[in-house]
Structures are given as structure tokens and as C-alpha cells.
Amino acid sequence: MNAATLSARLGAGRWRERLARLVGRGKDADAGAAVPVRDWINVGTGAPPRLMAFDQALVWVVVGLLALGLVMVYSASVALPDSPKFARYAHTHFLTRHAMQIGLAVLAALLVVQVPVATWEKAAPWLFVTALVLLVLVLLPFIGKVVNNSRRWIPLGILNFQPSELAKVAMCLYAASYMTRKMEVKEDFLRAVWPMAVALGFTGFLLLREPDMGAFMVIALISMGVLFLGGVNGRMFLLSGAMLVASFVLVIASSPEKRSRIFAYLEPWHPEYALGKAYQLTHSLIAFGRGEIFGQGLGGSVEKLNWLPEAHTDFLLAVIGEELGFVGVACVIVAFFWLTRRIFHIGRQSIALDRIFAGLYAQGVGIWFGGQAFVNMGVNLGVLPTKGLTLPLMSYGGSAIVMNLVALAIVLRIDLENRQLMRGGRA
């Protein structure tokens, strides 16, 4: 017998022994208690951990969106001082303020990422109550600031704080904490769904008093999404969703202004709407049409020259479309798609590690960013009715940028703790 044949037989013998041991284990497992489902979920790729123990790709995508947003905010706002409304502002006013707000947001994110996820879980109900208190305070005439017939801001000197942005983070935390605590009774409507519906209804009432229907839509999407992902009974979820849709229809039907927005969206080029409720939409569509494939070049937008209202906030994507063309808009869409998918992956990984609160929170943030970006893009492109929602991480707005980075910092902390657990450490 030669050496090769002997080696082959020995190798086959070893594999038979391993197979016998595995079969024996399978019989023992069948005889014992059922194996929990999460024990067989693959939570990693099998690759060794990187030296830098955080998701560098996620961070760089966020940095890229912030940088592009800063450039485009400057481009979209540089002509605003030419109008009487902003005549006292310098041409770099919005650039300077936006850069300061990004710096403040980065500082807040660096502080937040140091806080363990367990601390956020304990603080979630109190943060939600704090957000509700601020939503009440902003409605008071001597506290809240009115801009464009809406009382949504509390002046804080360096920025105008918008409580609805804090409410989005607070709802992500509270909904995740709520579902974690109600996991045993999630099939019971009165004990699982009804209390959350009351909390959402009170939040919606305060937001509609400002009014800020866009923020209410996002918060409702977050809460319903977390309930669904938390495993609430399907029939109860559909019933709750139907009631929520009915409430939105009732709000629109009872408001002549909101009804006219819907009609303007359906026929934006009609003479009755083109110079009225559809004015922003028509000029946004003109901007996309001028952009074509590669755009007019950075700074080459005509619509930003006081034709397109709110070009640096709600309609920033239209300026991107006009200056950077289809290629620029496609890059932004792909970046948000990747970001949302990555956040959901971190959430699934947490749930696989039996960290339910962390997983549901991360998925709630994914719903928030993906949903708000989708609505903003749909409004800019004329696919959805006009609604005052900014593009996350990119549009001008101090409190929005700060809360966006705070929410992502908690997601990054979740990822850090997941990696620590997978290396055999403690979270």
C-alpha cells in the first residue's frame, strides 16, 4: 500500500468519526429541550475582526452625505441675499451657520457614542416624556417661534431647536423599549397596541397643532414599523394601520389648504395651481429637466436664483438635480439606500445576539432615514404631494442635523457592542 492510499483511508476514517459524533449530537438534541431559534442565526461573516472596531463604511457614507450637503446648501443659498427677505444676510450666511451646526452635531455624536445602549434603554421613557413636554412648550406664544405660519421652533441663540426632531429620536427609543417590555403580551391588543396608539395619538395631536404633518407622518411610520418588526399580531397591525390611514385622510379632508395641495399635486401645470400651490413643484420639475444627465455644473442652477422657494431646505435635491444631473441624484439615492440597508443589518445582527431593544431601535432609525429620504425625494420629483420634510443629513437645518447624527451615533454604539460580543467580550 503506497503513502497516498494510506493517507486517503486515514482521512476518510476521520470524517466517518466526525459524522458519527454529529449524528449522536443530533439525537441528543432531539431528546432534549428545543433549541432556541436565534442559536442558529449567522451573525457574522466568519472574517476576523478589523483593527478599527466600528463600521468605517457607515461613517464614511455619512461624512460624504454631510460634505455634499454642505456644498449644495451653499450653492442653493448663495443667491438668497438678493431677495428683500434675506437682504441683511451675507452670501455666506447659510454656509457658515450650516458648518457650525454640523460641528455641533459631530460633537454631540462623539459624546453620545460613549453612552452604553443599556443606559439609553433605561432613559427611553423619560426622553419620550421630555419630547412631549417640549412639543407642548413650543405651542406657547412666548416660547415658540413662528416661521411661514408654523410654530415649530424654540430659539436657542446659535440655532432654532425643533422639538419634532427630538421626538423622532425619542419615538425610536420609546417604541423599541415598549416592544421589549411588552414582548410577552404582544398578541393582546389592549395590553400591547392600545397604549402605544394613545402615545402616538397624543404626539400627533401636538404636531398637528404646530402644524407639522410631515413630522407626524415620519413618527407614525417609525412607531408602526417597530410594532410590526417587534412581532405584533398581523390582524391587529393591519387594523391599527387602517385607523392611522383613516385619520390622515380625515385631517386632509377637513383642511382646505391640504386638499388644495393634493389637487395641485395631481395637476401641477394647471393655470390655477402653477402659480399657487404647485409653484414649488413646477419649478422643481423644471430644475430636474434642466439637469438632464450630467447637470449644468456646480453653481450653474437657475432655479435657485429666487425662483424655487426653500431650495436649501425641502427642495435641495432639485438643485442637486439641476447642477449635478441624473448622475448626482442617482448617487444620492444609492447612498441613502445603502445607509438604510446597513442600519437594518446592524439591527438584525443585534436581534440575532438576543439584544432586542438595540435591534428594534436600529431598525426604527432605518425606517426613519429611509422613509423620510423617500418622501423628500418623492416630493421633489413630483411623485408625492408637496410636504415639508427635509433630506436627512443634507438639507439646511441645525436641530435636524444634530438629531440625525445623535440617532446614528447610538446605532454606531450598537454596532460597537455587537462586535465586542462577537469577539467574546461584554457589551
N, C-alpha and C positions, 0 to 999 in steps of 0.2 A: 504494500500500500504506500503510495507516494505521499509527500507532505501536503500537497494541495487537497487531496481527497480526505486526508485525516482532519485538516482544518475545517473543511466544509461540513463534515459529520459532527465535529465538536460544536460548530456554530449552530447547526440545526438542533442539536441536543439542548443547547442553552435556550433557544427560542421555544422549544417544547416545554421546558421547565417554567419559563416566564408565562406562557399561555396557560399552563395548569394553575399557576398561582393566581392569575387574573380571574379565571373561571371560578376558583374557590372563593375569591373575594366577592364575586358577583352573587354566589349562592348565599354567602353570609349576609350580604347587604339585603337580599330579598327576604331573608328570615328575620332581619332586624327591623328597626323603625325606618320609615320612608325618608329618603334623602331630601333635604330642602332643595327647592328649585334653584336657588341662587348659587349652590355649591358647584354647579357645572357650567356656569356662565364664564366665558373667556373675558377677563378684564384687562388683558394686555396683549401685546404682540409677541411676547417672548424675547424681545430685544433687551439688552442690558440698559439700565437707567443712564440717562445722559448726565454729564457733569453739572450742567446748569439745571437745577431741579424745578423748572417751571416751563410752561408751554411757550417757547420762544416764538413759534409761528403765530400764535394768537396775539401776542404782544406786538409783533411787527405789523400784522394786519391792522390792528387798532391804531398804531402810530402812523401807518400810511394813510388811513382814512382821516385822522386828525390833521395831518400835514396837508393833504389835498383840500380838506375843508377850509383850513386857514387861508390857503392861496385863493380858493374860489370865493370865500367871503370877502376878501379884499377886492377881488376883481368885480364882484357883484355890487359892492357898496361904494366903490371909488367915485361914482358919479352922483351919489345921493346928496352931497352938499350943494349941488347945483339947483336943487329944488328949494322953495321957500321954507318948507317944513324942517329941513336939516341945514339951513343956511349958516347957522352958527357953529357947525361942526367942521373940523378939518377933514381932508380927504382920507387921512389915515386913522380917523377916529375909531371906526368899527374894527379895523385890523388890530389896533393897539389893545382895545378892550377885549377882543376875542383871544388874542395871545395871552393877556393877563388871566383871562378866565380858564384857558387851557392849563396854564401854570398852576393856578389854584386847584384845578381838578386833579392834576397829576400829584400834587402834594397831598390832597385828601385821599387819593387812591393808595399812595405809599403808606399812609397811616392805617387805612382800613385793612390792607392786606396783612398787617401784623396781628389782627384780631382773629382768634380761633373761631371756627364755624360754630362750635358749641355755644359760644357767647352770643352769637347772632341768633341762634335758635331760642335762647332764653329771653333775649331782648325783643324778639319779633312782635309779640302782642303790644308791648309798650311803645315801640316805634310806630305801629299802626295807629294807636290812640293819639300819639303826638301828631301824626299826619292829619288825622281828623280835626284835632284842635286848631292846627294851622289853617285848614280849609275853612273853618268857622271864622277865624280871625281875619282872613283875607277879605271876607264879605263885609267887614265893618268899615264904614266910610272913612274913619280917621286912621285906618291902618292900611287897607288895600289901596292899590294904585290902579286907576282906570286908564287903559290904553285900547284904542279902537272899540270903545263901548263895552269892553270886558274888564271886570275887576278880578285879575288873576295874579297880581304881583304884590309882594311886600318889599318896599325899598330898604336896602341894607347898605347904601353908600356905594361900595365897589361893584355891586350887582343888584339886580332886582330879582329877589328869590321867588320862585314859582312853586307853591306848596303841592301842586298836582304832580310835579316831577318827583318830589319826595314820596308822594302817595304811590307812585308806580313801584319804587323800590320796596316800600313798606308792604304793599299788597303781595309782591313776590315772596317776601319773608313770612308774612302772616298766613298766606294761603298754604305754603309749604309746612309751616308749623302746625296749622289747623288740621291738615290732612294726616300728618304724622300722629297727632293726638287722637284723631277720630278713625284711625285705621281699623279698629276692631268693630266699629258700628257703621262702616261706610255703606252698608246695604240698607240702612234705616234712614228714610227721608227726613223725618222730623229731627233726628239727632245728628245727622251728617250734613245734609244740604241746607236745611232751613236756616240755621244760624248764619251760615256763610252768605246766604241770599239776603238776609237782613243787613249784614255788614256792607255788602255790595250796594244794596238799595240806598242806604244812608249816605254812602260815599258818592253815589251817582246824584242824589238829590243836591248835595253841596256843590258838586262840579257843575251841574246844570244851572245853578243859581248864579254862577260867575258871568256868563256861561262858558263852558269848555267841554263841548260834546266829544271832541276828538280825544281828550284825555280819558273821559269816561269810557269810550269805546275800547281804548287800549287796556284800561284797568279791568273792564269786564272780560276782555279776551284773556288776560292773564289769569284771572280767578277761575273762569270756566275751563281753561286749558289745564290748570293744575288739578282741578277737581277730576277731570277726565283721566289725566295721567296717574292720579292717585288711586284710581280704580273704583270710582263711584259707579253705582248701578247704571247701566246703559239707558234704561227707560226713564229713570229719574233725571239723568243728564239731558236727554232729549226734551223732556218736559221743561226743565229749567232753561234750556236754550231757546225753546219756543216762547216761553214767557219773556225772556230778555229781548228777543227779536220783536215781539209784540209791543214791548214798552218803547223800543226805538221808533217803531212805526207810529205809535201814538204821539210821541214827542214831535216827530216831523210833521204829522198831520195837524197838530194843534198850533204849529208855528208858521205863520205866513212867510216869514223870511226863509225858513228851512225848506218849505215847499217850493219857493221860487228858485232856490239853489238846485233842487232836483230837476225842475223843468229846464233851467239854464244848462245843466249838465247834459240833458237829453238833446237839446238843440242849441249848442253854443254859438252858432253863426247866425241865428235868427236875429233880425234887427232889434227886436225888443230886449234881447239879452246880451248881445255882443258888446254893447256899451254900458251894460249894467252888471247883473250878477255873474255873467260869463266873461267879463272883461279880462280877469286874470287868466282864465283857462284859454281864451283865444290867443292871447299874447304868449302864453307858454307854448302852445302848439306852433305858433309862428317861429318861436325860438328853436324848437326841435327841428322844424322844417328847414331853417337856415343852416343848421349844423351839418346836415347830411351825414357823410361817412366819417370824415376826419375833422370836421368843425371849421370855424372861422379863425382859429388860433387863439391862444391865451390873450385875453384883453380885447378880443375882437367882437364881443357881443354888442348888438344894437339895442336889444330889448331891455337891457339893464339901464339904459340911459333914460330912466324915469318913465318908461313905457310899462314895464312889468312890475306891479306892486309886490312888495315883500320878496324881492329877488334874492336877498341874502339870508332869508329865513325859510319860509314854507316852499318857495319856488327856486331853491338853489340848484336843483337838478336840471331845471330848464336852462339855466346859464351854463352849466356843465355841458348840456347837450348842444347848445349853440356854439360854444367855444372849442370843445373837445370832440364833438360829434358823436356818432353812434359808438365808436371805439371807446371813448371816455365813459359814456353811460354804461356800456356793457361791462367795463372793468369795475365800476362801482357796484353794479348788480351782482357780479360774480363774487366780489369781496364780501358783500353782506350775506350772500348765500353761504359762502364758506364759513363766515363768522358764526352764523346761526347754527349751521351743522356741527361745527366744532363745540359750541356751547352745549348742544344736545348730547354730543358724545361724552362730554365730561359728566353731564347729568346721569346718563345711563351707566357710566362707569361707577359713579357713586352708589347708585341703587344696587349694582352688582356686588359692591362691597358692603351692602346692608346699611348704607348711610342714606336713609330715606329722605330726611329733611334736606340734606345737601343736594341730593339728586333732583328733588322736586323744585327746589329754589333755582338751580341752574337751568332746568328746563323752562321754568317760568320766565327767566331772563331771556332765554332763546325765543320764547313766544313774543315777548315784549319787543325785542330788537327786530326780529323777523317780521312781525305783524306791523309795527309802526313804519319800518322801511318800505314794506309792501304798499301800505296805504298812501304814504307820501309819494312814492313813485307812481302809483296808480292815478293820484290826483294830478300830478304834473303832466302825465301822458294822456289825460282825459279819459282814463278807463274807469275811474271812480269819481263820485261827486266831490266838489271842492270842499275841503275840510282843513282846518288849521292845525296841521301836525307837521313838526319839523323832521328833517332827516337826521337820525341819531348820529352822534359823533362829528357831524359835518356842518349842520346849519348853525347860524349865529344864535347864541343864547347861553348865558352863563350858568343858570341853575340846571338847565338840561345837560350841558357838558359835564358839570360836576357830578350829577346823579348818574349819568351814563357810566362814567369812569368808576364811581363808587360801586355800582352794581357789578361791573366787570372785575373789579378788584376782589370782591367776595367770590366770584366764580374762579378767579385765579388762585385764591386761597384754598378753595375746594380741590382744585387740581393738585396743588402742592401737597395737601393732606392725603389725597388719593395715592400719589406717588410714594409718599412716606409709608403708607400702609402696605403697598405692593412690594416695598423693599424690606418688609418685615418689621418696620418700626411702629410707632404710635402716632395717631393724628393729633 
